[in-house]
Amino acid sequence: MLRSRMDKKLQHTICQITGAEAIGRAEQIQPLWSNYGSLMRLRMTGGELPSVILKLIQLPDGDQHPRGWNTNLSHQRKLKSYQVEAHWYQRYAQQCDRHCPVPQCLSVHESDQETFLLLTDLHLSGFTQVKENASMADIQQCLSWLAWFHATFMATPPEGLWHCGSYWHLDTRPDELAALTDKELQQAASKIDQTLNQARFQTLIHGDAKLANFCFSATAVAAVDFQYVGGGCGIKDVAYFLGSCLHEEQCEQLEQPLLNYYFEQLHEALEVRQPKLDATAVEREWRSLFDVSWADFHRFLKGWSPGHWKLNSYSEKLTRRVIERLTSAP
């Protein structure tokens, strides 16, 4: 039984936080990556909340990375990602409103052996669906969420977060860069990274904005999993998100219509959130960095998992275009 993973002290603490009499049932939503713990839904008896979400981080025994990347650097990156997520929920999450909803933090507890985040359950607000395949309407909802998120945190310093958001950031992935057999891309990697980091308009990015990290209701969408939130230009989230839900032929066909939709939403959001900011200038810069952002993730993926389904001719075409442009620049 999952509840047996939580000792009585932890169960008592959760009941105190929620005002519940007891934990009636614990359901595992999924194990955390590389078996670093569990994400659970706790059904509470008594108290005001029928259920809460527990993210319980416990150090694993042995090397259990699903793709074999078992290094101390990998371990330290994961540990920092949970510290970042805890800080995000404590300091930043409350700024997200109905335009870009997220769970709210009820409590964070940290010790040498385990950390837990207790969060509100999005199911209680109607966000009950996680989708493996997205319709055009689904994709537009997620792009709208991203636009409002980026507008909300435009020019926000990433204090306590990743200085450069995203789990594939070059500085945190030297092993994958070394494993990259595409020497032309390997040599251009620093220039690609530098181009993104030097963008004038910086915000906070989700850092892992794939379709699986969005929860849908009948009329809206919310996002979860903020382990890699940090600074960056928002188009990085957009490129990564589109790559998570579009196949090769769709990328070519839908790139411009979907970018147009994202920037329409960004203009609307910036008018509300940052009325003094030149939204047209933001769009101009971020549009020019779409293929650079795509190439940046392509660099990581090609070194990390050379047989991945996302490695296709569209990604290669964008990456070659970026390399040619950046290497020919004075």
Buried (B, 14 or more C-beta within 10 A) or exposed (E): EBBEBBEEEBBEBBBEBBEBEEBBBBEEEEEBBBBBBBBBBBBBEEBEBBBBBBBBBBBBEEEEBEEEBEEEEBBEBBBBBBBBBBBBBBEBBEBBEEBBBBBEBBBBBEEEEBBBBBBBBBBEBBBEEBBEEBEEEBBBBBBBBBBBBBBBBBEBEBEBBBEBBBBBBBEBBEEBBEBBEBEEBBEBBEBBBEBBBEBEBBBBBBBBBBBBBBBBBEEBBBBBBBBBBBBBBBBBBBBBBBBBBBEBEBBEEBBEEBBEBBBBBBBBBBEEBBEEBEBEEBBEBBBEBBBBBBBBBBBBBBBBBEEEEBBBEBBBBBBBBBBEBBEEEE
